[in-house]
Amino acid sequence: MATPSNQPLARGYQLQNYTIAKLLSAGGFSIVYLAHDEHDYPVAIKEYLPNSLALRKEGVAVQAVSEEHIALFRHGLKCFFEEGKTLARIQHPNIVRVLNFFRANDTVYMVMEYERGRTLQKEIQINHEREGVDEKLIRSVFFNLLNGLREVHLNKLLHLDIKPANIYIRKDGSPVLLDFGSARQSLTAEQSRLTPMYTPGFAAPEQYRKKEQLGPWTDIYGVGASMFACIAGTAPQPADGREKEDKVQRLEQAYGDRYSPELLALIHQCLEIDHEKRPQSVLQIQKLLLEPGSVPRKKGSLIHMIKRKMDRIDSPETRRSIMKFTVFQESRKGGRQYNQDRYGYSYSRDALLLVVADGMGGHLHGEVAAQITVELLSDQFQKKATPIIHNPNEFLHDALLRCHDAIYNYAITHHLIEVPRTTIVACIIQDGIVYWAHVGDSRFYLIRNGQTIAQTRDHSKVRKLVDAGIITEEEEALYHAEKNKIYNCLGGSLLPEIDIGGKVSLNDSDAILLCTDGFWGSLSAAEINHFLSSFPVLFSVPQLMDRAELRGGAHSDNLTALAINWHENTEFDDTEAFVSTQNLDINTISTHIDDQSFMTAPEISEDDIEKAIAEIQAAINKYSK
């Protein structure tokens, strides 16, 4: 059995003077382990390993996936060093402490103090069921956390990703600020396949566009949003949406009987859209947190309290089941000059959209057709998911027809010789049920316990030959000379035949895969089934991607895959790729679209790497005295 790409280092593996104990978290950018040093002292070790740029194919060594990714991989190293240097020069009890930084296995590792406790996000989830986090705890946690943040700002640095998931509460109740994430944030500007540099709901308006306006007030917005989540149980409306129409709930209206008016007013002051109206330093917030709050307004009658509790239980925010899933997405250009595939996903509190489009290379501007399709489908989802899609099959059918018309209109407007064309596969998940539709030969798979529960049927000439019994699927279809010829697509002069799939209830750990023919065309059904059944998508899909690209050779097609594992009972709170909509506001839509833009990263040499490591070690030695 082949070893999945980027699987974590094995338990018991000796990494210099550290012994790996277990995996703590795994995301698209790094893997974090619990380990013990030679004195059995527990530490957390963060390994630089971006899934879209590097692979661990055999043993423990890490390699860039291709020659073109070497520069980006090394630029990521440089950014990872910046995070190490940032943390190494700050020694504060409320900031995660860096103990060591070294190079091994052709990548780099950052060793940090291992903290025992739980995230503020978990604290919110526990306490929200009991009417919210206690005001005394909010004041204590954030007053002490701001001591650490003040030290960050004094060093002329910004965190830029303050949120409950990055605030850890030790067992003694003291908070520590985690994951400065400067590496992932900087790398995003160079490599669009990684996650955005901000977290919707907790990011300030200036993080979306006006970078020159960033300052301590930007982190203060994140502090306010985190305190908001402690009370409301959900993040406030994303800042970019607030600038169009501010729908942020006034906390005093719903929670004025449990929290002091001073605390609620402070939170809204931190959440001002205009950065000049927010507190300009953490000291201002700390002074207000120290002042005793006045008594909350008098509670209503017992009947009123019961009614409010029942309204809360039956509200749209709590009526539907919370979605939990792990997502992985990647696209490679293969042997082609450029990538015409596009993909993305969007989700509200109660509905999830996945979409993959394959711009047809035999026609001009295929990438334009694919881009229009993904963006327009996502736009329609944002408008119609309120927070559910009322008729998913109808939505998919109408939205794909709208995409077809938009591509045709684009061609007319831009006086193109021919209309761009693309295949498309998309699915909607809500209430634990998946619905899907496709046009062309991009595929949808639903895999459960070693079985393919559902799979789309290609709109291709070869598929017709298989259905007619003229050729066999496994033996001949994969290698047929006309396997890439399809008779149905978006764009072109004919209306598309939109194939609406079934309606299937999901089980815990089900795997859903959307992919282009460049991905599945070199893989057998048994391979896809085996890997998606045996391993999480974070590990299985990169392995399948490697196989498909290798078999495609120098002339391989673009290959793209977007996959999720559905979760009902399992939790992966510390994994970057894990998504839970429990704390997502009912009016919030989170969208992740990859446009496959490619930028050339600045080169970093071996000497640069060694110099950066030496600087970090020097900073650790200097500031830990």
N, C-alpha and C positions, 0 to 999 in steps of 0.2 A: 504493500500500500504506500502510495506517495505521501511525503510529508507536506502538510499545508504550508503555503508561503506565510512568512512573518508570524509563525507560531512563537509563543514566548519561550524564553530560555527555560530549560527543564528544572524542576525542583531538585535541589542539591547541586546544581551547577556552580562551580567555583569561578567567580568573577573577581580577579585579583584577590584581595583579602576578604571578600564578601561571599557568603553562601546564599544562593537564591532559595527562599522559603516558599513563596507562592506569588501568583499574579494578583495585583491589586486592581489594575485597570488597563484597558487596551483601547486606543483610539486611532484615528487616521493619521496622527502625527507622531505619537510616542506610545511606549509601553512602560507601565510603572509596576515595580516589584517590591514585595516585602523581602528583606534579606537580613542576615546577621553578620557582623564582623567577627574577627578572630576572638573577641572577648564576649561573643554572644549578644552584643548590643544590637537592638533592632534598628534598621534604617529603611528608608524608602529610596529606591533607585529608579531614576527616570532614564529610559533608553531612547535615543533619537532614532526613529524608524518610521519615516513617512510612507504610508502604504502606496501612494501613487508614484513615488520616485524610487523606492528601494525595496529589495526583497532579501529574505534569508532563505536561500534555496537549499543548502545542505549544511549540516552542522550548525555553527553559530555565527559564521561570518555574514556580513551585510554587503550587498552589492547594488549599485544603481541598476534600474531595470533596462536601461539602454544607454548608448553613448550620448544621446541628446539630453539625457536627464542628469548626467554627471555634474554639469555646472550648477543646475538647480539644487541637486542634492548637497553640493558643497556650500552653496549659498545658504541653504537651510542650516548647515552646521554652523556657519558664521552667526546666524540669528540665534541659534540655540546657545552659542557662547555668550551672546549679549544677555540672554536671560540669566545664565550662570553668573556673569559678572555683576548684573543688577542685584541679585540676591546675595552674592558673596560679600558685597560691600555694605549690606544692611544687616546689622546684628541687633535684633529687637525681639522681645518675647512674643509679640503679636504678628510677626512676619515669619513665614516658613524659613528655616535655617539650612543653608547649604554647608555640608561637611567635607565634600570632596568632589573632584571633577577629573575625569581621566578618559583616555582613549583605549578602546579594545574592540576586537571583532570588526574592524573597519568602520566603526561608528564611535559615538561618544556617550558618556554616562554622567549623570549628575546625581550625587548622593545627598539625600536630605534627611533631616530629623524625622523620625517616624512618630506621628502623633496619634494618640488613642482618643477616640471620641466619636462624633458623628457630625455631618454637615448641618448647617442651618437649614438647608433645604429639607433634610429628613426631619428636623425639629419642627418645621412648619407643617409638614405632612401629618405628623403625630398630633400636634396641638390644634391644628385647624378643625379636627373632628370634635375638639372640646372648646370651641368658640374662640380660637386664635391664641397666639403666643402672648404670654403675660407681659404687661407693660414694664414691670421691673426688670424682667429678663431682656427685653428689647433695649431699654436704656443702658443696662450694664454691658451687654454684648457690644453694642455699637460705640459706647464711650471708650471702652478698652480697645476695640478694633481701630478706632480713629487715632489712638496713640501710635499704632504702627503705621497707619496711612500717613500721618503727619511726618513721620521719619522718611517715608518714601518721597513725599513732596519736598522735604528739605534737601534731599539728594537730587532735586530737579528731575524727578522721574514721575511717571504716571502709571497707574495699574491698568485702567481702561477696560476691565472686565469684572467689575465688582458685582457679585450676585450671590444668592444663598448657597449655590453649589460650590463656590470658591471661598466660603467662610466656614471654617471648621471649629467646632466647639469641643474643647478638651473635656475630659471627665471632671476636671475641677471647675468647669464653667467658663474658663478663659477662652477667648477666641483667637484664631490665627488665620491670617490671610494667605491663601494658596494661589498657585498657578498664575504667575505674572504673564505667561503666555506670549511674551514678546516674540518668541521664535515663530509660533504659528501665525501671529498677526502680521509680522513682516513678510513671511513667506507667502502669505495670501496675495500680497501685491504682485508677487512674481509668478505665482503658480495658482491659477484659478481653481484647480481641482480640490484644494483644501477648503476647510470651512471658513465662513466669513469672520472678520476680526471683531465683530460685535455680537452681543446676544440681544435679540429683539425684546423689548420690554424693560431691559436694564440699561441699554445703551442710550446715551444722551443724543439730542438731535444733531449736534455738531459732529458726531462720529459717523453719521451717514454721508456727510458732504463736506462741511467747512472745517478741514483739518487744522487750518491756521487758528481756529478758535478754541482748540483743545487747551485745557488747563486744569488746575485742581478742582474747579467747579464741575468738570466732566466726571471725575470720580465721585463727586458729591451727588450727582444725579443718580449714579448707581447705588450709593448708600441710601438715598431716599426711596428708590424703587425696591430695594431689599427690605427696608422697614415697612413699606407698603404691603409687600408680600407676606410679611409676618402677621399682619392684621387681616388682610383680605383673603389670604391663602392663594393668591395668584399675582402674577406680575401685572403692572399697569399696561395700558395700551401702548404698543410700540411708538416711539417718538416720531417717526416719519409720518405715521397715520394721524397723530395728534396735531401735526402742523396743518393738515387738511381739515380735520374735524375732531376736536378734542372731546373724547368720550370717557375720560378718566373719571371714575366714581369719586365723589366727595365723601371721604371717609367719615366725617362727622355725622352724615345723614344715616348711615347704617351702623356705625360702631361708636357713636358718641356716648352711649350708655356704659361702655366698657373701658374706654380710653380717655385720657385727659385731653381737653381741647388744645392745650399747648403742644402735645406730641403730634397730634393730627395736623395742626397748622404747620409745624416744622417739616413734616413729611412732604406736604404739598409745596412748601417753599423750596425744598430741595428738588422738586419735580417741575419747577418752572421751565417752560419751553425756552424762554429768553435766558441765556446763561448769565447775563448781568443781573438778573433778579434773584438768582440763587445765592446762598451763602458763598462767599469767595474763599473761605478757608475752613479747614476742619475744626479749628479752634472755636469759630463761631458756633458750630453745631454742638461741640462739647459743652460750651457754656450753657446752652439751652437744655441739653440733656441733664446737666447737673441740677438745674432749677427744679424744685418740686412742682409737679403738675397739680392743677386744681382738681377737685373731685368731679368725676364724670357726671353728666346730667342724670337725673333720677330715672331709674328703670321703670318701664311700664308695668302693668298688672301681670299677674301670672298667666292669665288668658292670652294677653298680648304676646308674652314671651313664647308661649307654646305655639301660637299662630305663626310667629316669625320663624321658629324652628321648623315647623311644618312647611312653610313657604320655602325655606332654604333647602329642605330635603327634596321638594318637588320642583325646584327651580330648574331652568334649562341647564344651569351650570353643573348640577349634580344628578339630574335625571338620567343622563346617558352614561354608559360605561366609559371610563377613562382609557385612552389608547396608550399602549406601551409597545415600542418596537425598537429594534436595532437596525440601522441602515448603513449600507455600503454602496458607493457608486464610483465608477471609474471608466475612463475612455482612453483608448490609445489609437494613434493614427496608423499603426501597422506599417505596411510598406508603401503607403500612399504619401503624396507630397504634403497633403494637409487633411485635417479631420472634418468631415461633413456631418458627423453624428452630433446630436444634442440631447440633453436629458435634464431632469430635475424632479423635485417633489415639493409639494405644499401641504400644509396641514392646519386645520382649525382645531378647536378643542375636541371635536367629535368626528371629524372626517379627514381622510388622507388621500391625496392624489399622487400617483406615480406615473411618469411619462418618459418614453424614450422614442426619439425620432431619428431615422436614418436617411439623410439627404442623398438622393440618387445620383451617383457619380456619372452615369451615362448621359446626364442632362446638365445644362448650365445652371449654376447657382443652387445646387442641391442643398448646400449648407444654409442658404437663405430660407428655403422652404422649411427646413427642419427647425431653424431658429424661430420663425414666425409661429410654427405649430406649437412648440413648447411654451413660448411666451404667452400666446393667446389662450391656450388651454389653461395655463396657470392663472391668467387674468380672469377668465370666466369662473374658475374655481373660487378665487378671492371674492368675486361678486356674489356668487350663488351659495357658498357654504356659510349658512347663517344660523347655527354653526354646522348644520348638516346639509347635504344635497337631497332635496325632497324626492327626486326620482333619478337615481344614479344612471340607469340605462338610458333614459331620455336625455339626461345631461350630456353623457358621452356622445351620443348620436348627434345631437344638435351642435355641440361644441366642435366636433370634428368637421361637420359640414361648414361651420363658420370658418374654421381654419382653411379648408379648401377654397372658400370664396376669397379669404384674405390673401392667399398665395396668388390666386388668379388676378386679383385687383392690383397686387404689387407688380406683377409682370406688365399689366397694362399701363400703370402709372409710370413705370421706369422704362417703358418702350423696349422690353426684352424681346429677343428673337423668338424664344419659346418660354413656356411657363415652367418655373422650377417645380420639382417633384420630390416627395418624401414618403417613406413608409412611417407608420406610427403604431405604437402599442401603448395603452394607458389603462389604469385601473383606479377604482375608487374603493376605499375601505371605510365603513362606518357601521356602528352597532355590531362589530365583530363579524361582519359579512363583507366579502370581496366581490366586486363587479368589474368586468373588464370588456375592452373593445379593441379591435385592431383593423388596420388597413395595410395590406402588403405582407411582407415576410419577417417583420420584427415580431418577436414572440413573447408570450406570457406563460410562465410555469407556476404551478402551485404544487409544492412537494411536501409530503407528510409521512413520516415514519417509513422511509424507504420506498414510497409509492408516489407516482405522479398522479395527483388527484385531478388536475386540469391542465390543458395545454392548448394554445391556439393552433389553428390549421392555416398554413401558409396560403396566400393567394398567388400561387406560382404554378408554372407548367409542370414542374416535377411532382408537386403535390397531387395534381390531377392524374399523373401517370401512376403514382402510388395508389391512389384511391381506386383506379381502374384495374389494379392488379398487374399492370404491365411491368413495373419494376418493384423491387423491395426497398423498404425505407432504409434499413441498416446497411445492406450490402451495396446498393447502387445509388440511392438518392444523394448521399453525401458527396459522391464523386461524379455525378452526372454532369455532362458538358453544359447543360442548360439550367443548372440548379439555381442560377442567379436571375433567371428571367421571371418577372412577375407581371400580372395582368391588372393589378389594382393598386392605386396610390392616391395620395392627396396631391392636388395640382394637376396639370395637364388639362386636356380639353373635355374629358368625360367626368361625370359625377362619380365619386367613389362608392364602392359597395362597402358599407361599414358593417363589420361583423361584430355583433353584440354577443358577448359570452354569457356564461351562466351566473348563478348566484349561490355562493358557497360560504357556509359558516366556517370561521377559522378556529383552529385549536392552538393551544400553547405550543410554541416552538415551530409552528409551520414556517416554511420558507417560501417566499414569493420572489420570482426573478423575472425582470423585463430585460430583453437584450436584442441586439441587432444580429443580422445574419453573419456578420464578421466574427461574432462571438460563438454562436451555436453551430455555425457551418462546418467547423473542424472538430466538433465534439460529438460523441455518441450520446444517445439518450441515457444509457446506463451510467456514463461518466457524470453527467449533470445530476442525475438522481442520487448517485452514490455520494458525491462530495457535499451536496446541499443537505443530505440526510445525516451525514456523519459529522459535519463540522459547522460551526456558526458561519454566517455569510462573511463576517470580517476576515475569516481565514480561507474559506472554501472558494469564494469568488476570485480572489487574486490568483489562486492556484489554477483554476480553470482558465483564467485570462492568459496565464503564462503558456499553458498547453495550446490554446487556440492560436496565440501569436506565433509560437514556435512552429507549429504545423503549417501555418499560413505562409511562412517563409518570407523571402524578400519582397514578394508581391502581394502580401496579405492585405485584406480589406481593413478599413477602420473597424474597431471592435469596442463595443460599449455594453456595460451591464449595470443595472440598478437593482439592488436586492434588499430585502428586509427579512428579519426573523420577527415573527409576531409573538408577543409575550402576554400571558395572562397571570401566571403564578410566579414567574421568575422576575428578579430585579437585577439591574445592572447600573445602579445609580452613579457609579464612579467611572463609567465608560463614556468617552466623548461621543461615541456613535449612538448611545442609548437615548431615546426620546420618550418622555412621559408628558402627557398633556394635562396632568392633574392640576398644575399651577398655571395653566394657560388661560388667559382671560377669554371670555365668551366672544368678544369682538376681535380677537387677534388671529391673524393668519401669518404663519411662518412659511416663507418661500425660499427654496434653494435651487437656483438654476445655474448650470455650468455652461458658459459660452465657448469653452475650449480656446480662449485666447491664449497666445503663447508669447512670453517675453523672454529675452535672453538675460540670464542672470549673470552678475559680475563674477569673474573667475576668482577662486580662492585656492591658493597653493598649499602644498604640504607644510611649508615654512609658516604660512599664515595660521594653519591649524595648530601647529605646535606652539606658536607664539601666543595664540588665544588661550590655550590650555594653561600655559605658564602664567599668564596674566590672572586667570581665575584662581589658580593655586596660590599666587602671591596675595591676592585679595582675601582669600579664605584665611591664610596665615596671619595677615595683618589685622583683620577685623575680628578674629576670633580670640585674640589675646585678652 
